[in-house]
Amino acid sequence: MSLLKPFVLALPLVLGSLSALAESWPIPDWSSRGAPASPALAALEAYAFPPRDEAGRTGVRTDALLVVHDGEIVYERYAAPTHAATAHLTWSMAKSLLATTLGVAYGQGRFRLDQPVAEFYPPFAAHPQVKVGHLLNWASGLDWQEDYEYAPLKSSVVAMLYTRGRADMAAFTAQHPAAVAPGARFRYSSGDSNVLAAALRGMVGEAAYADYPWTALFDPLGIDSAVWERDGAGTFVGSSYAYMTARDLARVGLLMQRDGRWGEQQLLPKAWVAFNRTPFANYLPVAGKPHEPVPGGHWWLNAAVAGAAKPWPDAPVESFAALGHWGQGLYVLPREKLVIVRYADDRDGSFQHNQLLKLVQAAFAGEVQP
Amino acid sequence: MIRRRPWLSLLLLALLVLAALGWHNRVHLQAFPDIVSAYSAKEYCSCRYVSDQPADYCRAYVTQYVPLSDLQDDAAGKRVSASALGRTHLAQWRDQRSGCVLVSEQ
């Protein structure tokens, strides 16, 4: 009996490993199972990879499309010169990568959502009421102009990235006056994201900061292609400038699909992922823009809020995504066990998230289940 | 004056409004000519030395409505300088993890 005891004690551990083994994980590398040709797959390819307009840069211009089903690659295609080893710019998908990095710090007890940002980033003493959670909901209340191309003169984000803010993007953001009380309204702001990136330094300490995204997130996930550019002050440009291959970005998607678990390790607390996937409480859908995704905790949600329909009618309501300028997307459909990475160079508005998700589901998840 | 020279008066008024708008937006206007060259230097540098894309692809990738007057790609030093609207900006590749950054020194 006493001989058996260690085995009995070890049993849950063994069973735990078995369930992790039964799942497919890209540890160390992705496994692939090719999907057979089908009309649904042909329709997806026709949508994502039409003849590419290089002269006028119009239409859908996909650089990479990767579909993972239940931990295995079922589809992968690139448009030259982008290829499987290209570390592609994520643009604003970096914001969700920052949130996921912060999730590890959250699990280590480095901060709480209701702590003032100023505790970690002293220049925010000018905005003492702004909490970490407000920034993650893009609800700092600061008077920020996010327009990129239509109002370049007064765009806060263009000034931050390229002119007046580039030496220290968080400090540039902190100089903006408050327009409304923190938490009162959603206003998409790359400045909020870069203040979070600066606050991370205060959370983990100067010595750990430079490597933190790697030690906390990229290394445990086996991501080896990541580049994260800094501003003039050495702060990660959390809003915009992370790069990695499509296969590596899909690792982050799989982590999120499986509620923050990587193999046997709960890398992100489940409560953190739940926060990422909770709509910002005071979000009001924009009139006349029914397809705008709903802000969660630095991730985008296909949630039906405030009486509005879900933004992507043909995707499940629990779908969520990291999204970036010019068509970048990392979509997670947890129930369908789908992770989709799309890198692109879309210069007009013709690409539709809903259409892509509809076609991917038709090709890889059996029937479309809206 | 207004009755004798209505068009001149209107023109003066328009100039006055423009000057007021310009003064009101002076911070934005001063930085505006820097955008195209700074954007091009930074994004070309990252396209070439972070994403490792071909030079001709990156050249097309950063093309905007406002043309560049010059683009210098120093492949040995991984430094890119771009000029437009009378302003020049420089981006420098740092290392494997931190990619490119705009630098002020020429």
Interface residues (C-beta under 8 A of the other chain):
Chain A: E54 P81 T82 T86 A87 H88 L89 P152 L153 K154 V158 A159 L161 Y162 T163 R164 R166 A167 W214 A226 V227 W228 E229 R230 D231 G232 Y241 Y243 D345
Chain B: N25 V27 H28 L29 A31 F32 D34 I35 A38 Y39 K42 S46 C47 V50 S51 D52 Q53 P54 Y57 A60 Y61 R94 Q96 R97 S98 G99 C100 V101 L102 S104
